[in-house]
Amino acid sequence: MYKSIQFTLLALGLGGIAASAGAEDLMQIYQQARQADPTLATAGANRGASEAGVGIARAPLLPQLGASLGYSHSDSRSSSISPQPTGNGNYALVPVIGNSHDRSRTAQASLTQTLFNWGDISRLRGARQGARGANANYDAAVQDLIVRTASAYFGVLTAEDQLTFAKSNQKALAKQ
């Protein structure tokens, strides 16, 4: 009897929470539970991470494009004195001044494509299997949430019926 009263009070408390949240039917309660359930949120996050892992595992198998640009500029100035022959058999020292300007630009692009790499293919297969497993776990979490929500909902309805029955029994006994 004591457990029945505890269950009834618990069910009424849950019913009060559902009523205060504005939920009237099982579908509304399920939608609220879906938004607030941490187990489902964890399964959804794991599913998203596994799907991202597929893209990461596929990346080495895709064409790789690389590019580089370069620019260099240098100015130099030099001066020296060198002997130059004169017309009469003598030499004269003549200053020689030189300037140089160098500029260069480089551009490079490369495109590589892996034709076959068994390790990368195996990693992609493993990531896809992991994503399928995460999807299955998510689907199982959704099914578990449906079962938990329906059980709690029908438990509250049963408790409300039991409370109504108990009150009508009390009234009937009080009249006798």
C-alpha positions as CSV (number, residue, x, y, z in Angstrom):
1,M,0.0,0.0,0.0
2,Y,2.8,2.4,0.9
3,K,4.6,1.8,-2.4
4,S,1.4,2.4,-4.3
5,I,1.0,5.8,-2.6
6,Q,4.6,6.7,-3.4
7,F,4.1,5.7,-7.0
8,T,0.9,7.7,-7.2
9,L,2.6,10.8,-5.7
10,L,5.5,10.4,-8.1
11,A,3.2,10.0,-11.1
12,L,1.2,13.0,-10.1
13,G,4.4,15.0,-9.7
14,L,5.5,14.0,-13.2
15,G,2.0,14.8,-14.4
16,G,2.2,18.2,-12.8
17,I,5.6,18.8,-14.5
18,A,4.2,17.8,-17.9
19,A,1.1,19.9,-17.4
20,S,3.1,22.9,-16.3
21,A,5.3,22.6,-19.3
22,G,2.3,22.8,-21.5
23,A,2.4,19.2,-22.8
24,E,-1.0,17.7,-23.3
25,D,-0.4,14.6,-25.4
26,L,2.3,11.9,-25.8
27,M,3.8,13.5,-29.0
28,Q,4.3,16.9,-27.3
29,I,6.0,15.2,-24.3
30,Y,8.2,13.2,-26.7
31,Q,9.2,16.3,-28.5
32,Q,10.2,18.0,-25.2
33,A,12.1,14.9,-24.1
34,R,13.9,14.8,-27.5
35,Q,15.1,18.3,-27.0
36,A,16.2,17.8,-23.4
37,D,17.5,14.2,-23.3
38,P,21.3,14.1,-22.7
39,T,21.6,10.5,-23.9
40,L,20.2,11.4,-27.3
41,A,22.3,14.6,-27.4
42,T,25.4,12.5,-26.8
43,A,24.5,10.0,-29.5
44,G,23.8,12.9,-31.9
45,A,27.2,14.5,-31.2
46,N,29.0,11.1,-31.6
47,R,27.2,10.6,-34.9
48,G,28.3,14.1,-36.1
49,A,31.9,13.4,-35.1
50,S,31.9,10.1,-36.9
51,E,30.5,11.6,-40.1
52,A,33.2,14.3,-39.9
53,G,35.7,11.5,-39.6
54,V,34.6,10.1,-42.9
55,G,35.5,13.4,-44.6
56,I,38.8,13.5,-42.8
57,A,39.6,10.0,-43.9
58,R,38.6,10.8,-47.5
59,A,40.9,13.8,-47.7
60,P,44.2,12.0,-48.5
61,L,42.5,10.2,-51.4
62,L,41.5,13.5,-53.1
63,P,43.7,15.6,-55.3
64,Q,46.1,17.8,-53.4
65,L,46.9,21.3,-54.8
66,G,49.8,23.3,-53.8
67,A,51.0,26.7,-54.9
68,S,53.8,29.1,-54.0
69,L,54.8,32.6,-55.2
70,G,58.2,34.2,-54.8
71,Y,59.7,37.6,-55.4
72,S,63.2,38.8,-54.9
73,H,64.8,42.2,-55.6
74,S,68.5,43.1,-55.2
75,D,70.5,46.3,-56.0
76,S,74.2,46.3,-55.9
77,R,76.8,48.9,-56.7
78,S,80.5,48.3,-57.1
79,S,83.5,50.6,-57.8
80,S,87.0,49.7,-58.6
81,I,90.1,51.3,-60.1
82,S,91.7,49.5,-63.0
83,P,94.7,50.3,-65.2
84,Q,93.9,51.2,-68.8
85,P,96.5,51.5,-71.5
86,T,97.1,54.9,-73.1
87,G,98.2,55.4,-76.7
88,N,101.9,56.1,-75.9
89,G,102.7,52.9,-74.0
90,N,101.7,54.1,-70.5
91,Y,98.9,53.1,-68.3
92,A,96.4,55.3,-66.5
93,L,94.3,54.4,-63.5
94,V,90.7,54.7,-64.4
95,P,87.8,54.4,-61.9
96,V,85.2,51.8,-62.9
97,I,81.7,52.1,-61.3
98,G,79.2,49.4,-61.8
99,N,75.5,49.2,-60.9
100,S,73.3,46.1,-61.1
101,H,69.6,45.7,-60.5
102,D,68.2,42.2,-60.3
103,R,64.6,41.3,-59.9
104,S,63.1,37.8,-60.1
105,R,59.7,36.4,-59.7
106,T,58.8,32.8,-59.3
107,A,55.5,31.0,-59.3
108,Q,54.9,27.4,-58.8
109,A,51.8,25.2,-58.7
110,S,51.6,21.5,-58.1
111,L,48.7,19.0,-58.3
112,T,49.1,15.5,-57.0
113,Q,46.7,12.6,-57.0
114,T,47.2,9.4,-55.1
115,L,46.4,6.5,-57.4
116,F,46.4,3.8,-54.8
117,N,47.2,3.8,-51.1
118,W,45.8,0.8,-49.3
119,G,46.3,2.4,-45.9
120,D,44.2,5.5,-46.8
121,I,41.5,3.3,-48.4
122,S,41.4,1.1,-45.2
123,R,41.1,4.3,-43.0
124,L,38.2,5.5,-45.2
125,R,36.5,2.1,-44.9
126,G,37.0,2.1,-41.1
127,A,35.6,5.7,-40.8
128,R,32.6,4.7,-42.9
129,Q,32.0,1.7,-40.6
130,G,32.3,3.9,-37.6
131,A,29.8,6.3,-39.0
132,R,27.4,3.4,-39.6
133,G,27.9,2.3,-36.1
134,A,27.3,5.8,-34.7
135,N,24.1,6.1,-36.8
136,A,22.9,2.8,-35.4
137,N,23.7,4.0,-31.9
138,Y,21.7,7.2,-32.5
139,D,18.8,5.2,-33.9
140,A,18.9,3.0,-30.8
141,A,19.0,6.1,-28.5
142,V,15.9,7.5,-30.3
143,Q,14.1,4.2,-29.8
144,D,15.1,4.1,-26.2
145,L,13.8,7.6,-25.7
146,I,10.5,6.7,-27.3
147,V,10.2,3.7,-24.9
148,R,11.1,5.7,-21.9
149,T,8.8,8.6,-22.8
150,A,5.9,6.3,-23.5
151,S,6.4,4.3,-20.3
152,A,6.5,7.4,-18.2
153,Y,3.5,8.9,-20.0
154,F,1.4,5.8,-19.5
155,G,2.7,5.4,-16.0
156,V,1.3,8.9,-15.2
157,L,-2.0,8.1,-16.8
158,T,-2.2,4.9,-14.8
159,A,-1.4,6.7,-11.6
160,E,-4.0,9.3,-12.3
161,D,-6.6,6.6,-12.9
162,Q,-5.5,4.9,-9.7
163,L,-5.8,8.1,-7.8
164,T,-9.3,8.8,-9.2
165,F,-10.3,5.2,-8.3
166,A,-8.9,5.6,-4.8
167,K,-10.7,8.9,-4.2
168,S,-14.0,7.4,-5.4
169,N,-13.4,4.4,-3.1
170,Q,-12.8,6.8,-0.2
171,K,-16.0,8.6,-0.9
172,A,-17.9,5.4,-1.2
173,L,-16.5,4.1,2.1
174,A,-17.3,7.5,3.7
175,K,-20.9,7.2,2.7
176,Q,-21.3,3.8,4.3
